[in-house]
Amino acid sequence: MKNKRQKARQERQKMWNSLSALHAHLIQLSETILNPLSQIPYTPPEGTPISPKSTLESLLSIKNSNPNPNNNAITETQLFNSIKDFTLACALLSSSQSSTHELLSWIPKNLAIEANSAFNELSNAYAESDLGARNERRISELLGVMSGGDGDGDGLVNEEKRLVIELMPEVLPLLKDGIKESSIDKSADGDEISAASARAPVGSAIVAAYQFGWFVTQVDYPHLGKLCNLVIPCALTALDHWSPQVKGQGMISFTHLAKNVNAAELSRYEDVILDACCQNIASDDETWCHVVEMSVLLVTCIQRSDPRSPWFEKMLNEMLGHLERQPRNKDRRVAWLKFVEPLLHGIGLVLVAHFSRIFPLFFKWLHADDDETVLLIGG
């Protein structure tokens, strides 16, 4: 009995040593980002109640987070939460490079590169740690596969993607709630956007949307399809938001989804997704290219086996209606011409019924002082 107790104590000590080593490495990685971050001068835009820099500093302040008051050893739960916070910080820093919004445009490229490098290093360390080995069942439960190797085989998840996938069940519901807080309450009267902003600052939704977009785009085929039940509700919440920045991240996420899953994996949500596409075709100029690409990819993915699906015609009608109202808008016509071809192929012979609307647009565009438009029509 004494030997058993001694062996159990040795095993616990070994576990604590392993957790402490991973925690120490996490602190070191956090400081490589936190130190240059703290030196960047940043003042939040006037009237903005949130500061992304403060959010990042909070997520990266891991050194004294959740100490165990009894023995000063960190627990598995505490360490996993710290890893989650660190990853959310890296997600925001990395995704900032695709944003021109004032909340994120202050983040320099070198800091985003540093965040990517630090996250990859943490992912590898986590996969090799005892904590990563014990949590490997999470991947099996989510994907039905084991992790390991370089991820070249369909059944394997590489080390960098593994940590992202493990975190998604924890993180995506939180990000979905963060986006939804400032969404419009469609049952309310009056100025809906002002009412939504009063409930929660839209900046929080923008931050959450960019973090969400980063998580989704880290995972690809064949594993992303197994995560649709996590990804799609959050992406739909982003599409339903009034902010173009939030909508845009939802569109980018759906585009990535359409390129990396099959129709069967989207079937549970197909009507909801395609209806959301149609509802968002009436979008701002800054998101028009995203909504066209997203809509074309999704309808051709989901309805590929049904060329007579009414969704093809409904989507084409929506797009043509907006192009007819703004025929001289170069950005809109170029985006449409660039991405629409799979939709035109999908609609088949029914396309003939739309020639009376398409040809007048093409005729106007061919006379535009714009080489790109002419080349796209000719191509």
N, C-alpha and C positions, 0 to 999 in steps of 0.2 A: 504493500500500500504506500509505504514511504517512497519507494522508487517511482511509483506511478505519479505521485504528487510532484516529485522532483522533476520528472520528465515533462509533466504538464507545465511546470513553472519555466523550464528551459524553452519549451515551445512558445510560450507567451513572450518571453524575453526576446527570442529570435524574431517574432512577429513585430514587436515594438521597435526593435532595431531596424527592421526592414522599412517600417512605416516612417521612422525618424529619418532614415537616409533619403527616402523619396520626398519627404516634407522639406528636408534641408535643400535638396536639389530644386524643388519648386520655389522656395524662397529666393535662391540664387537667380533663377530664371526671371522671377518677378522683378527683382532689383535691376536686372539688365534693361528692363523696359521702364520701370518706375523712375529711375534716376534721370534719364534724358527727358522723360515726360514732364517731370516736375520743373524742368528748366525752360519749357516752352511757354512764352507769354500768351495768355489767353483770357479774354474777357467775354463772357456770354453775351449774345446780341441783346440789345435793350428790349425789355419786356419779356424775355425768355426766363421762365422760373427754374429751368434745369441747366446744369453745367455738365456736358459730357466729360470734360476733364476731371471734374470731381467724381463722377461716376467711375471713370477708369481708375483713378487713384484709390477709390474705395475697394474696387474689385481686386486690385493688385496688392493691397496692403495685407499680406498674408502672414507676415512674420509673427505677430502676436495674436493671430486669430484662433479662437476656440481652444485655449490651452486647457488641459485637464488639471483641475486644482488639486487632485489627489496625488498624482505621481508625475505630473508634467509631461506625460506621454500623450501623443495625439492618437485619437481613435480612428478607426477606418472611416466612420461617417464624417468626422470632422475633416479628414484629409480629402475625402471625395468631394465634399462641399467646397473646399479650397481649390481643388482642381477645376470644379465647375465654374467658380468665379474667375479663375485665371483664364479659362477657355472663353468665357463671355467677353473678357477684356480683349483677348487676341482677336476674337470674331469682329468686334467693333473696330479695332485698329486696322485690321486687314481690309474689311469691307469699305472703310472710309475712302479708299482710293478710287472707288467708282462713283463717289458722290461729289456734287458741287454745292451741296447745301451748307449754309453757314455754320450749322451745328457740327459738321464733320470736316469741312474743307481746310481747317487749320492744322490737321494732323499731317506731318511730313511723311514723304514716301519712305525714307530710311527707317522711321519708327514702325511703319507697317511691315516692312521687310524683316525687321528685328522680331516683331511679334510672330510672324510666320515661322521663322527659324526657331524661336523659343518653343512654340507650340509643337513643332515636329520633334524637337529634342525631348520635350516632356512626354509626348506620345510613345516614343521609343522606350524611355525609361519606365513608364507606367506598364507597358506590355511585358517588360522583363522583370517587373517587381512581383513580390508575393501577392500584393493587393490585386494587381492585374490578373494574376493566375487564378485567384479565388473568384474574381468577378467575371471570368471568361464565360460562365454559364449565361450571363446576360445576353451575350451575342447569340448563343445557341437558342435562347428563348425568343429573341427578336427575329432572327434570320433563319434559324434552323441549320446553321453552319458553324464550323469552328474557325477560329482565327489563327493566324500564323503565316510564316513565309512572306513572299513578296506580293501575294494577292493576285498572282497571274491566273490562278485557277478559279473557275466559277464558284467553287465551294469555300474559298478562303477570303478572309478580310485582312488587308495589310495593317500594319501597326498604326499608321497615322489615321486611317479611317476608323479603326476599331474604337478609339477613345471617343471620337465624335459620335459614333453610333450608340455607344453606351450612354452618353450624356443626353441624347435626344429625348428619351422618355421623361427625363427630369426637366429639361430646359424648354422644350417647345410649348408645353402647356403654360409655363410662366410667361413666355414671350407672347403667346396668343392673348393672354389676359392683359398684358401690357399694351398691346395694340387696341384691344377692344375697349379699354377704359375711356378713350377719347373718340370712340366711334359715335356716329349720329344715332340718337334714339329716334327711330322713325315714327314712334307713337307720340312724340312731343310736338307741341305747337311752337310757332315763333321762329327765331333765328337758330336753326339747328346746329350750325357750326359753332356759334358762340356758346351755346349751351354745352356742346361736347367739350370745347376747350376749357370751359369753367369747371367741368367735372375733373378733368385731368389734362395736363399740358401735352400738346401734340408732340412736343420734342421727345417725350418718353416713348411715344408710339414710333417715331422715326428711328430712334436708337434701337428699339426692339425689332423693328422691321429689318434693319440692316444686319443685326445679329442673326435673325432668322434666315435671311437670304444666304448668309455665309454658311450656316450649318447645312442647309439643304444642298448647296452646290459643292460641298466637300464629299458627298456620297454619289456614286453613279451606278450604272448597270453592273451586275444584276441585283445589287443589294437594295437600291432605293425603292424598288417596287414593294419590298416587304415592309416598308415604313410609311406607306401611303396613308394609313389610318392616323398616323401622327402628323404627317406633313400637310395633308389636304385641308383639314379644318383650320389650321393656322393660316395657310395660304388664302383660303376663302375669306377669312376675317380681314386679312390685309387688303384684298380686292374690294371689300365692302367699305373700307375706310374712305373718308373724304379727302385726305391729304394725298396729292400726287406722288410725293416721296414714298409714302407707305404703299400706295397702290402699285407703284413701279417695282418695289421689291417683291410683292406678291406675284406680279406678272413674270418677273425674272425667275422666280422659284417655280412657277408652273411651266415655263418654257424648258427649264432644266429637267423637270419631271417628265414632260412629254418626250424628251430626247432619251430618257433613261429607264422608262418603264414600258410595259406592253398594255394593250387595250383591256385585257382581263383584269389587270391590277387596278385599273381606273373605273371598272364597270360599276362598282357600288355607288360612285359619285357622279356618273357620267352626265346625267341631266342637270344636276346642280352646277357642275363645272361649266358646261356649255352655255347654260343660261347666264352665268356670271360673266362669261366672255362677251355675250351679246350685250349685256347691260353696261359693260365697260368700254365698248367700242366708241361710245360718245365721251371720249376722254380728252384731257388737255393735250396740247401739242407735245409737251415734254414726255408724255407716256404713250403717244400714238404708235410709235415704232414697236414698243414692247407689247402693246395689246394686239397689234396685227400679227406679229410673229407668234405670240402665245396662242391666239385664237386659231390660226391656220394649223399649227402643229397639233393642238389638242383635238380639233374636229377631225383631222385626217388620221390621227392615231386611234381615236375612240370609234369612229364610224367607218373605218377603212373597209370593213366587210359588208357595209350597207350603203352602196352608192346612191340609193334612193332616199336616204335619210333626210328629213326636212331640215335638219340642222345645217347642212351645207348651204341650202338656198337662203335660210334665215340669216346666216352669218354674212353671206355675200350681199344680201339686200341691205343689211345694216351698214356695211362698209361703203357700198356704192352711194347710199343716201348721204353719208357724211362727206364723201369726196365730191359729190354733185353740189353740195352747199359751199364747198371751198375748193373749187377746181384749180385755183391759182396758188394754192399753198404747196410750195415745193417740197417741204419736209414730209408732208402727208403723202403726196403722190409717190415720192421716191421710196418711202418705207413700204407702201402698199405694193408697188411694182417689184420690189426686192423680195418680198416674202409670200406673195399671194399664189404663186404658181401651183403648189400642191393642192390648194383649195380648188383652183380651176380644173385641175385634172380629176380631182375627187368628184366634182359635181357632174362630170361627164356630159352627155348630150343635152342635159337640162340647161347647160350654159348658153345654148343657142337662143333661149328665151330672153336672155339678158343682153344680147348683142346691141339692142336698141339703146341701152344705157351705157354700155362699155365703150362702143365706138365713138360717140360724141366726146367722151372724156379723152380717149386716145388722140382724137383729131386735134383737140385743144392743146394737149401736152406735146404733140409733135411739133407744134409751132412755138413752143416755149423757148426762151433763150437759155437753155439749160441742157448741156451735153449729156449729163448723167441720165436725165429722164428719157431722152431720145434713144440712148444706148440700151436702156432697160426695156423699152417698148420694142425696139428692134431685135433684142435678144430673145 
